Amino acid sequence: MNISLQPEQEQLIQSKLQSGKYENAYQVIVAALQLLEERDKHYEQWLEETRQKVAVGIEQANRGQLTAGEVAFAILREKLAQKGESLQ
C-alpha cells in the first residue's frame, strides 16, 4: 500500500523521529494506528452506554417518571460547576 501524506503530516512524523522516541516512520504510523484503534474502542463503548441510558430514560418517560425542566437544568448546572464548566 502506498500512502500520500500532506506536508503537515510528514512534518509531524519527522518531529516524532527527531524526538528520539521512534526509530523510523513505520513505528510512528503503527503507534498512531494503535491510538486510533483505542479511541474507536472507547467511542463504541461510550455509544453503547449512551444508547442504554437513552433507552432507560425513554422507559421512565413512558411511565411518567419525569423531572421538571428547571430541576433537570439545576442538576446539570451543579454537575458542571463541580467540573469547573458552565451550561450556556
C-alpha positions in Angstrom: 0.0 0.0 0.0 1.3 3.4 -0.9 0.1 6.4 1.1 0.5 10.0 0.2 0.8 12.4 3.1 0.3 16.1 3.4 3.3 18.2 4.2 2.0 18.8 7.7 1.7 15.1 8.3 5.2 14.4 7.0 6.4 17.2 9.3 4.7 15.6 12.3 6.3 12.3 11.5 9.7 13.9 11.2 9.3 15.7 14.5 8.4 12.4 16.2 11.5 10.9 14.7 13.7 13.8 15.9 12.3 13.3 19.4 14.2 10.0 19.5 11.2 8.0 20.7 10.8 6.3 17.3 13.5 4.8 15.1 11.6 5.1 11.8 8.4 6.3 10.2 6.8 2.9 10.4 6.9 2.9 14.2 5.2 6.3 14.2 2.5 5.1 11.9 2.0 1.9 14.0 1.7 4.0 17.2 -0.8 6.3 15.6 -2.9 3.4 14.3 -2.9 1.8 17.8 -4.1 5.1 19.3 -6.9 5.3 16.6 -8.0 1.8 17.4 -8.1 2.6 21.2 -10.1 5.7 20.5 -12.6 3.9 18.4 -12.9 1.2 21.0 -13.7 3.8 23.7 -16.1 5.6 21.4 -18.0 2.3 20.7 -18.2 1.7 24.4 -19.4 5.2 25.1 -22.0 4.9 22.3 -23.4 1.7 23.7 -23.6 3.1 27.2 -25.3 6.3 25.9 -27.9 4.2 24.0 -28.6 2.2 27.1 -29.1 5.4 29.1 -31.4 6.9 26.5 -33.5 3.7 26.5 -33.8 3.8 30.2 -34.8 7.5 30.0 -37.4 6.7 27.4 -38.8 3.9 29.5 -39.0 6.2 32.5 -40.7 8.9 30.5 -43.3 6.4 29.2 -44.1 5.5 32.8 -44.5 9.2 33.7 -41.3 9.3 35.7 -40.2 12.8 34.5 -38.2 15.6 36.1 -39.3 19.2 35.6 -37.1 21.1 33.2 -36.0 23.6 35.8 -34.9 20.8 38.2 -33.1 18.9 35.4 -31.2 22.1 34.4 -30.3 22.8 38.0 -28.9 19.3 38.4 -26.9 19.7 35.2 -25.6 23.1 36.3 -24.5 21.7 39.6 -22.6 18.8 37.9 -20.9 21.2 35.5 -20.0 23.5 38.3 -18.3 20.6 40.1 -16.2 20.1 37.0 -15.5 23.7 36.6 -17.6 24.1 33.5 -20.7 26.1 32.7 -24.0 25.5 31.0 -24.6 28.1 28.3 
